[in-house]
């Protein structure tokens, strides 16, 4: 939370009621008047930094409880939904979206779920009577995002396994192979043919043998080994996390279970305290962290986006992995950075320029329509296919943080981070972007009327009515 006004009346009311306190009693403990407190809870006044500190102490909640990042995500998504021509009669209600999200977050989520069901029916031409849950992959991904991509219990469990068994990042592959053999009686074998079948690994529980694809990068093999250990040892902890949310389908539940096992694997490979201290010392230099922990560029970037342990947070990053066609393959965020639901992301984003400079790290200052400037670090990732006919996948990742955190990183060197005019104006994608004068726009923003007058010509072949 970097200087933005925080309106958190609904969250404050819920926390106060859980603590069994009346407004007047809590106001007295905070040292403010009951009328002032009532205005805060009614979203008429923002929370100040000193008051936020006292509130967190009195109500015994972390600062992140009052952070507005989740509300910002809901608001951006709801604005995009309401921009659909289906809601053309509600154009004047766009200014009320923020108030609705803060006052009734559950209702906002219900509306967005209903809209996703409608779009699913439209795109798939399903019968009217068919059940229309959210797409399982989106549902699982949104749930991870709602937790700021941080699961403290799994993080600490992975740290215990690493430290109690005296693992070393230098010899972690051998350490994990030996651990599986000694503790679980599972022998690890490298075998051919798995990749041709679309598999990285296969666990035969009856034969107590783990088969890994041959020619895998060492860091990939380490991650797979750690994932299997997570499945074998952390099932109860994973199920405890999953019981906190009601998924709409077994597929979404299964994908969320895999996501948590992956989370544990990343946490075991890059244990929190060691990784946090190393990142701080090398000023978040991704390549140096790769060498220190024997990890890939993508693994380091993704881990950096999860470092939000209460009391020991890292820089809040967002992380995105995309292919050359603009399909978002993976995304997570501890920031307020918003991702579009429909259409491709913004072409001005440096992650797409990375494909023209394979293997090179590209640094960018970019400002989103909500006037937040980000430092973005992008690079292509992945390995060759192993043969001419393998058709290697072209993918790239981007790691970003708000510019206020940039001086803590090595990537701010040589940049004038105070020159806002030098930042590229990016958006969440043309259909959701509010910038009307962008020459890179491919389609009009949803929900905006077009002026088809012929007396003038703009940077795109239409004008937007105001």
C-alpha positions as CSV (number, residue, x, y, z in Angstrom):
1,X,0.0,0.0,0.0
2,X,1.9,3.0,-1.3
3,X,0.0,6.2,-0.6
4,X,-3.4,5.4,-2.2
5,X,-6.5,6.2,-0.2
6,X,-8.0,3.1,1.4
7,X,-11.7,2.9,1.7
8,X,-12.4,-0.3,3.6
9,X,-15.7,0.2,5.3
10,X,-17.2,-3.2,4.6
11,X,-14.1,-5.1,5.6
12,X,-13.8,-2.9,8.7
13,X,-17.4,-3.7,9.7
14,X,-16.8,-7.5,9.2
15,X,-13.6,-7.4,11.3
16,X,-15.3,-5.4,14.1
17,X,-18.3,-7.7,14.3
18,X,-16.0,-10.8,14.4
19,X,-14.2,-9.1,17.3
20,X,-17.6,-8.5,19.0
21,X,-17.1,-4.7,19.3
22,X,-19.6,-1.9,18.8
23,X,-18.6,1.1,16.8
24,X,-18.4,3.3,19.9
25,X,-16.2,0.8,21.8
26,X,-13.8,0.4,18.9
27,X,-13.7,4.1,18.3
28,X,-12.8,4.7,22.0
29,X,-9.9,2.1,21.7
30,X,-8.6,3.8,18.6
31,X,-8.8,7.3,20.2
32,X,-11.2,8.8,17.6
33,X,-14.7,10.1,17.8
34,X,-17.7,7.7,17.1
35,X,-18.9,10.0,14.3
36,X,-15.4,9.9,12.6
37,X,-15.4,6.1,12.9
38,X,-18.9,5.9,11.5
39,X,-17.8,7.9,8.5
40,X,-14.9,5.5,7.9
41,X,-17.1,2.5,8.1
42,X,-19.6,4.2,5.7
43,X,-16.8,4.7,3.2
44,X,-17.1,8.5,3.5
45,X,-13.6,8.9,4.9
46,X,-10.4,6.9,4.0
47,X,-8.2,5.0,6.5
48,X,-5.1,7.0,7.4
49,X,-1.7,5.2,7.9
50,X,-1.5,5.8,11.7
51,X,-5.1,4.7,12.1
52,X,-4.5,1.6,10.0
53,X,-1.6,0.6,12.3
54,X,-3.8,0.9,15.4
55,X,-6.7,-1.0,13.7
56,X,-4.6,-3.9,12.8
57,X,-3.2,-4.2,16.3
58,X,-6.7,-3.9,18.0
59,X,-8.5,-6.2,15.6
60,X,-5.5,-8.6,15.3
61,X,-5.5,-8.6,11.5
62,X,-2.6,-8.2,9.0
63,X,-2.3,-4.9,7.1
64,X,-3.1,-6.8,3.9
65,X,-6.6,-7.3,5.3
66,X,-7.4,-3.7,4.5
67,X,-5.4,-3.5,1.3
68,X,-7.5,-2.5,-1.6
69,X,-5.8,-4.7,-4.3
70,X,-8.6,-7.3,-4.3
71,X,-11.3,-4.5,-4.5
72,X,-9.2,-3.0,-7.4
73,X,-9.3,-6.4,-9.2
74,X,-13.0,-6.7,-8.7
75,X,-13.7,-3.2,-9.8
76,X,-11.6,-3.5,-13.0
77,X,-13.3,-6.8,-13.8
78,X,-16.7,-5.5,-13.1
79,X,-16.1,-2.4,-15.2
80,X,-15.0,-4.6,-18.1
81,X,-18.2,-6.7,-17.7
82,X,-20.4,-3.7,-17.7
83,X,-18.8,-2.4,-20.8
84,X,-20.4,-5.2,-22.8
85,X,-23.0,-3.7,-25.2
86,X,-25.5,-5.9,-23.3
87,X,-25.4,-3.3,-20.6
88,X,-25.5,-0.2,-22.8
89,X,-28.3,1.2,-20.7
90,X,-26.0,1.3,-17.6
91,X,-23.3,3.5,-19.1
92,X,-24.0,6.1,-16.5
93,X,-23.6,3.6,-13.7
94,X,-19.8,3.1,-14.3
95,X,-19.1,5.7,-11.6
96,X,-21.0,3.6,-9.0
97,X,-18.9,0.5,-9.6
98,X,-16.3,1.2,-6.9
99,X,-19.0,1.9,-4.3
100,X,-20.7,-1.3,-5.1
101,X,-17.6,-3.4,-4.9
102,X,-16.7,-1.9,-1.5
103,X,-20.2,-2.1,-0.1
104,X,-21.2,-5.5,-1.5
105,X,-18.2,-7.5,-2.6
106,X,-20.2,-10.8,-2.5
107,X,-22.9,-9.4,-4.7
108,X,-20.3,-8.1,-7.2
109,X,-18.7,-11.5,-7.3
110,X,-22.1,-13.1,-7.9
111,X,-22.8,-10.7,-10.8
112,X,-19.4,-11.5,-12.4
113,X,-20.0,-15.2,-12.0
114,X,-23.4,-14.9,-13.7
115,X,-21.8,-12.9,-16.5
116,X,-19.1,-15.5,-17.1
117,X,-21.9,-18.1,-17.4
118,X,-23.6,-16.0,-20.0
119,X,-20.4,-15.5,-22.0
120,X,-19.7,-19.2,-21.7
121,X,-23.1,-20.0,-23.2
122,X,-22.6,-17.5,-26.0
123,X,-19.2,-18.8,-27.0
124,X,-20.0,-22.5,-26.7
125,X,-23.7,-22.3,-27.9
126,X,-24.8,-24.5,-25.0
127,X,-28.5,-25.2,-24.5
128,X,-30.4,-22.8,-22.2
129,X,-31.0,-25.5,-19.7
130,X,-27.4,-26.5,-19.4
131,X,-25.5,-25.9,-16.2
132,X,-23.0,-23.1,-16.8
133,X,-20.3,-23.0,-14.1
134,X,-17.2,-20.9,-14.5
135,X,-14.4,-22.3,-16.6
136,X,-12.5,-24.6,-14.1
137,X,-9.1,-23.2,-15.1
138,X,-10.2,-19.6,-14.6
139,X,-11.9,-20.4,-11.3
140,X,-8.8,-22.1,-9.8
141,X,-6.6,-19.3,-11.1
142,X,-8.8,-16.5,-9.7
143,X,-8.9,-18.3,-6.3
144,X,-5.1,-18.3,-6.2
145,X,-5.1,-14.7,-7.2
146,X,-7.6,-13.8,-4.5
147,X,-5.0,-15.1,-2.0
148,X,-2.3,-12.8,-3.4
149,X,-0.6,-16.0,-4.6
150,X,0.7,-16.7,-1.1
151,X,-0.1,-19.7,1.1
152,X,1.8,-19.3,4.3
153,X,1.1,-22.7,5.8
154,X,2.5,-24.5,2.7
155,X,5.4,-22.1,2.5
156,X,6.4,-22.8,6.1
157,X,5.9,-26.6,5.7
158,X,8.3,-26.6,2.7
159,X,10.8,-24.6,4.7
160,X,10.7,-27.1,7.5
161,X,11.4,-30.0,5.1
162,X,14.3,-28.1,3.5
163,X,15.9,-27.1,6.8
164,X,15.2,-30.3,8.9
165,X,16.8,-32.5,6.2
166,X,19.8,-30.2,5.7
167,X,19.1,-29.8,2.0
168,X,21.4,-27.6,-0.1
169,X,20.5,-25.6,-3.2
170,X,23.7,-26.8,-4.7
171,X,22.8,-30.5,-4.4
172,X,19.1,-30.3,-4.2
173,X,18.3,-32.7,-7.1
174,X,20.4,-35.5,-5.4
175,X,18.9,-34.5,-2.0
176,X,15.3,-34.9,-3.2
177,X,16.0,-38.2,-5.1
178,X,17.6,-39.6,-1.9
179,X,14.8,-38.3,0.3
180,X,12.1,-40.0,-1.9
181,X,14.1,-43.2,-1.8
182,X,14.8,-43.2,2.0
183,X,11.6,-41.9,3.3
184,X,9.0,-43.1,0.8
185,X,10.8,-46.1,-0.8
186,X,10.4,-44.5,-4.2
187,X,13.2,-44.9,-6.8
188,X,13.6,-42.3,-9.4
189,X,14.4,-43.3,-13.0
190,X,14.9,-41.2,-16.1
191,X,13.2,-42.6,-19.2
192,X,12.5,-41.8,-22.8
193,X,9.1,-41.6,-24.5
194,X,7.4,-39.5,-21.8
195,X,7.7,-36.2,-23.6
196,X,6.4,-37.8,-26.8
197,X,3.3,-38.7,-24.8
198,X,3.0,-35.2,-23.5
199,X,4.2,-36.1,-20.0
200,X,7.0,-34.8,-17.8
201,X,6.8,-37.5,-15.2
202,X,4.7,-40.5,-14.1
203,X,4.5,-42.0,-10.6
204,X,3.8,-45.7,-10.3
205,X,2.8,-46.1,-6.7
206,X,2.5,-49.9,-6.9
207,X,6.0,-50.3,-8.2
208,X,7.2,-47.4,-6.0
209,X,9.0,-45.9,-9.0
210,X,9.0,-42.3,-10.3
211,X,9.7,-42.0,-14.0
212,X,11.1,-38.6,-15.2
213,X,11.3,-37.5,-18.9
214,X,14.9,-37.7,-20.3
215,X,16.8,-34.6,-21.4
216,X,14.9,-32.5,-18.8
217,X,16.7,-29.4,-17.4
218,X,18.0,-29.9,-13.9
219,X,15.8,-27.2,-12.5
220,X,12.7,-28.8,-14.1
221,X,13.6,-32.2,-12.5
222,X,14.0,-30.6,-9.1
223,X,10.6,-29.0,-9.4
224,X,9.0,-32.3,-10.4
225,X,10.6,-34.1,-7.5
226,X,9.4,-31.5,-5.1
227,X,5.9,-31.6,-6.5
228,X,5.7,-35.4,-5.9
229,X,7.0,-34.9,-2.3
230,X,4.2,-32.3,-1.9
231,X,1.6,-34.7,-3.1
232,X,2.9,-37.5,-0.8
233,X,3.4,-35.5,2.4
234,X,1.2,-32.4,2.3
235,X,-2.2,-33.8,1.3
236,X,-3.8,-32.9,4.6
237,X,-2.5,-29.4,4.6
238,X,-3.6,-28.9,0.9
239,X,-7.1,-30.3,1.7
240,X,-7.4,-27.9,4.6
241,X,-6.7,-25.0,2.3
242,X,-9.2,-26.3,-0.3
243,X,-12.0,-26.7,2.3
244,X,-12.0,-22.9,2.8
245,X,-13.6,-22.3,-0.5
246,X,-16.6,-23.9,-2.4
247,X,-15.5,-24.6,-5.9
248,X,-18.2,-25.0,-8.5
249,X,-16.9,-28.2,-10.0
250,X,-14.7,-31.2,-9.3
251,X,-12.4,-30.0,-12.2
252,X,-11.8,-26.6,-10.5
253,X,-11.1,-28.3,-7.2
254,X,-8.6,-30.7,-8.9
255,X,-6.8,-27.8,-10.6
256,X,-6.6,-25.9,-7.4
257,X,-5.1,-29.0,-5.7
258,X,-2.5,-29.2,-8.4
259,X,-1.8,-25.5,-8.0
260,X,-1.1,-26.0,-4.3
261,X,1.2,-28.9,-4.9
262,X,3.1,-26.7,-7.4
263,X,3.2,-24.0,-4.8
264,X,4.8,-26.3,-2.3
265,X,7.3,-27.4,-4.9
266,X,8.4,-23.9,-5.6
267,X,8.6,-23.2,-1.9
268,X,10.7,-26.3,-1.3
269,X,13.0,-25.4,-4.2
270,X,13.3,-21.8,-3.1
271,X,12.8,-21.7,0.7
272,X,11.3,-18.5,1.9
273,X,13.7,-17.0,4.4
274,X,16.8,-18.0,2.4
275,X,15.3,-16.7,-0.9
276,X,14.0,-13.5,0.7
277,X,17.4,-12.6,2.2
278,X,19.2,-13.5,-1.0
279,X,16.8,-11.4,-3.1
280,X,17.2,-8.4,-0.9
281,X,21.0,-8.7,-0.9
282,X,21.4,-9.0,-4.7
283,X,18.7,-6.3,-5.2
284,X,16.3,-8.8,-6.9
285,X,18.8,-9.6,-9.7
286,X,17.0,-12.6,-11.3
287,X,20.1,-14.0,-13.0
288,X,22.1,-14.0,-9.8
289,X,19.2,-15.7,-8.0
290,X,19.2,-18.3,-10.7
291,X,22.8,-19.2,-10.0
292,X,22.5,-19.1,-6.2
293,X,19.5,-21.5,-6.2
294,X,20.0,-23.5,-9.4
295,X,16.6,-22.4,-10.7
296,X,15.3,-21.2,-14.1
297,X,14.5,-17.6,-15.0
298,X,10.8,-18.4,-14.9
299,X,11.0,-20.2,-11.6
300,X,12.7,-17.2,-9.9
301,X,10.2,-14.8,-11.3
302,X,7.2,-16.8,-10.2
303,X,8.6,-17.2,-6.7
304,X,9.2,-13.5,-6.4
305,X,5.5,-13.0,-7.0
306,X,4.6,-15.1,-4.0
307,X,6.8,-13.4,-1.3
308,X,4.1,-11.8,0.9
309,X,4.6,-13.6,4.2
310,X,3.2,-11.5,7.1
311,X,6.0,-9.8,8.9
312,X,8.6,-10.6,6.2
313,X,7.2,-9.4,2.9
314,X,9.2,-9.0,-0.3
315,X,8.4,-6.5,-3.1
316,X,4.9,-7.0,-4.3
317,X,5.3,-8.3,-7.9
318,X,2.9,-9.4,-10.6
319,X,4.0,-12.3,-12.9
320,X,2.7,-13.2,-16.3
321,X,3.7,-16.0,-18.8
322,X,2.5,-15.6,-22.3
323,X,3.0,-17.2,-25.7
324,X,3.8,-15.4,-28.9
325,X,0.1,-15.3,-29.9
326,X,-0.8,-13.4,-26.8
327,X,-2.4,-16.2,-24.9
328,X,-1.9,-15.8,-21.1
329,X,-0.5,-19.2,-19.9
330,X,0.1,-18.3,-16.3
331,X,-0.5,-15.2,-14.1
332,X,-0.3,-14.2,-10.5
333,X,-0.1,-10.9,-8.7
334,X,0.6,-9.4,-5.3
335,X,-0.1,-5.9,-6.9
336,X,-3.2,-4.1,-8.1
337,X,-2.1,-4.8,-11.8
338,X,-5.2,-5.9,-13.7
339,X,-5.5,-8.5,-16.4
340,X,-8.1,-8.4,-19.2
341,X,-10.7,-11.2,-19.4
342,X,-11.3,-10.9,-23.1
343,X,-9.1,-10.2,-26.1
344,X,-5.3,-10.0,-26.2
345,X,-3.3,-7.9,-23.7
346,X,-1.8,-4.6,-24.6
347,X,0.7,-4.7,-27.5
348,X,2.8,-1.9,-25.9
349,X,3.7,-4.3,-23.0
350,X,7.4,-5.2,-23.3
351,X,6.7,-8.9,-22.9
352,X,5.8,-9.0,-26.6
353,X,9.0,-7.2,-27.7
354,X,10.9,-9.9,-25.9
355,X,10.1,-12.3,-28.7
356,X,12.1,-10.2,-31.1
357,X,15.1,-10.3,-28.7
358,X,15.2,-13.9,-27.4
359,X,17.2,-14.4,-24.3
360,X,17.6,-10.7,-23.7
361,X,16.2,-9.0,-20.6
362,X,14.1,-6.0,-21.5
363,X,13.2,-3.3,-18.8
364,X,10.2,-1.0,-19.2
365,X,8.5,1.8,-17.3
366,X,4.7,1.5,-18.1
367,X,1.7,3.4,-16.8
368,X,-1.7,1.8,-16.6
369,X,-5.0,3.8,-17.0
370,X,-5.4,4.1,-13.3
371,X,-2.2,6.2,-13.3
372,X,0.0,3.6,-11.6
373,X,3.5,3.2,-13.0
374,X,5.2,-0.2,-13.1
375,X,8.7,-1.4,-13.6
376,X,8.5,-4.4,-15.9
377,X,11.2,-7.0,-16.6
378,X,10.6,-9.3,-19.5
379,X,12.4,-12.1,-21.2
380,X,11.8,-15.2,-23.3
381,X,12.1,-18.5,-21.5
382,X,12.1,-22.2,-22.3
383,X,14.5,-24.5,-24.0
384,X,14.8,-26.0,-27.5
385,X,12.7,-28.9,-28.4
386,X,15.6,-31.4,-28.4
387,X,15.2,-32.1,-32.1
388,X,14.4,-30.3,-35.4
389,X,10.9,-31.8,-35.4
390,X,10.1,-31.0,-31.8
391,X,8.7,-27.5,-32.5
392,X,9.8,-25.8,-29.4
393,X,7.3,-23.5,-27.7
394,X,7.9,-19.8,-27.9
395,X,7.0,-18.2,-24.5
396,X,8.0,-15.2,-22.5
397,X,7.5,-14.0,-18.9
398,X,7.2,-10.5,-17.4
399,X,7.7,-9.6,-13.8
400,X,6.5,-6.2,-12.6
401,X,6.3,-4.0,-9.5
402,X,5.0,-0.5,-8.8
403,X,7.7,2.1,-9.5
404,X,7.9,3.1,-5.8
405,X,9.7,-0.2,-5.2
406,X,12.0,0.1,-8.2
407,X,15.0,1.6,-6.3
408,X,15.2,-1.7,-4.3
409,X,16.0,-3.5,-7.6
410,X,19.0,-3.6,-9.8
411,X,16.7,-2.9,-12.8
412,X,16.2,0.7,-11.8
413,X,19.9,1.4,-12.6
414,X,20.1,3.9,-15.5
415,X,16.4,4.7,-15.5
416,X,14.9,8.0,-14.6
417,X,12.0,6.6,-12.7
418,X,10.6,10.1,-11.9
419,X,10.1,10.9,-15.6
420,X,6.5,9.8,-15.9
421,X,6.3,11.0,-19.5
422,X,8.9,8.4,-20.4
423,X,6.6,5.6,-19.3
424,X,4.8,3.6,-22.0
425,X,1.0,4.0,-21.7
426,X,-0.2,0.4,-21.4
427,X,-3.6,-1.0,-20.7
428,X,-5.4,-4.2,-19.8
429,X,-6.3,-4.9,-23.5
430,X,-8.1,-2.9,-26.1
431,X,-11.6,-4.0,-25.2
432,X,-11.2,-2.9,-21.6
433,X,-8.8,0.0,-22.0
434,X,-10.0,3.5,-21.4
435,X,-7.4,5.3,-23.6
436,X,-9.2,6.7,-26.5
437,X,-6.3,8.3,-28.4
438,X,-4.0,5.2,-28.7
439,X,-2.8,4.5,-32.2
440,X,-2.2,0.9,-31.3
441,X,-5.8,0.2,-30.6
442,X,-7.2,-2.8,-32.5
443,X,-10.9,-2.6,-31.5
444,X,-13.1,-0.1,-29.8
445,X,-13.5,-0.4,-26.0
446,X,-16.6,-2.4,-25.1
447,X,-19.7,-0.4,-24.3
448,X,-18.6,2.8,-26.1
449,X,-20.7,4.3,-28.8
450,X,-18.9,5.1,-32.1
451,X,-19.1,8.4,-34.1
452,X,-18.9,7.4,-37.7
453,X,-18.7,11.0,-39.0
454,X,-16.6,11.5,-42.2
455,X,-15.3,15.0,-41.6
456,X,-12.2,13.9,-39.9
457,X,-10.0,10.9,-39.4
458,X,-8.2,9.9,-36.2
459,X,-5.5,7.4,-35.4
460,X,-8.1,4.7,-35.8
461,X,-10.9,4.6,-38.4
462,X,-13.6,5.7,-36.0
463,X,-14.2,8.2,-33.2
464,X,-15.6,7.4,-29.8
465,X,-18.6,9.3,-28.6
466,X,-18.2,10.9,-25.2
